[in-house]
Amino acid sequence: VRGSHVSLGHEDAWRIDQALINVMNVLPDFRKPDNIRLGITPLYTSFEDIYEAVMRIKQVVIEKLYLNYSQENTKVT
C-alpha cells in the first residue's frame, strides 16, 4: 500500500475544494482535472473525522456553497 487517500470526482471539484477550505475547515487536496482528495491515515484520523468531513462535503454540494468561488484554478491546495 502506497498511500491512504480517497478521491472524489466532481465537475466543480475546484470550487468545492475552495468552499471546504474557506467555510468548512476541511483541508482537502485538489488534483486536476476534477478530483477532491482526502488524506485518511489511521494513525490520526478517526471514523468520526471521516464522517464529519463527508457531511461537510455533502453540505457544500447540497447548499451549493461552492458557487461563491471562481472556476479559475490558479493555485495549489
C-alpha positions in Angstrom: 0.0 0.0 0.0 1.5 3.3 -1.1 -1.0 5.8 0.2 -4.0 6.4 2.3 -6.4 8.8 0.5 -9.8 8.8 -1.1 -10.5 10.8 -4.3 -14.0 12.1 -5.2 -14.6 13.4 -8.7 -16.9 16.3 -9.5 -17.1 18.7 -12.4 -16.9 21.6 -9.8 -14.2 20.0 -7.7 -12.0 23.1 -7.6 -14.8 25.3 -6.3 -16.0 22.6 -3.8 -12.4 22.3 -2.6 -12.2 26.1 -2.0 -15.5 26.1 -0.1 -14.3 23.2 2.1 -11.1 25.1 3.0 -12.7 28.5 3.5 -16.0 27.7 5.0 -15.9 24.2 6.4 -12.4 23.9 7.9 -11.8 20.7 5.8 -8.3 20.6 4.2 -8.6 18.5 1.0 -6.2 18.4 -1.8 -7.3 19.2 -5.4 -6.0 17.2 -8.3 -6.7 18.1 -11.9 -8.9 17.8 -13.7 -11.7 17.1 -11.2 -10.7 15.3 -8.0 -11.0 16.3 -4.4 -8.6 14.2 -2.4 -8.8 13.5 1.3 -5.9 12.1 3.2 -7.1 9.3 5.6 -4.5 7.8 7.8 -5.5 5.5 10.7 -2.7 7.0 12.8 -4.6 10.2 13.5 -7.9 10.1 11.5 -10.9 8.6 13.3 -14.1 7.3 11.8 -15.8 10.3 13.3 -13.4 12.6 11.5 -14.1 10.9 8.2 -17.9 11.0 8.8 -17.7 14.8 9.7 -15.7 15.6 6.5 -18.1 13.7 4.3 -21.1 15.5 5.9 -19.4 18.8 5.3 -18.8 17.9 1.7 -22.4 17.0 1.4 -23.5 20.3 2.9 -21.2 22.3 0.5 -22.8 20.5 -2.5 -26.4 20.5 -1.4 -26.4 24.1 -0.3 -24.3 25.0 -3.4 -21.8 26.9 -1.2 -19.2 26.3 -3.9 -21.0 28.7 -6.3 -19.4 31.6 -4.3 -16.0 30.6 -5.7 -14.4 31.1 -9.1 -13.9 28.2 -11.5 -10.4 29.5 -12.3 -7.8 27.3 -10.7 -4.8 29.5 -10.1 -3.0 27.9 -7.1 -2.1 24.6 -5.5 -4.1 23.5 -2.5 
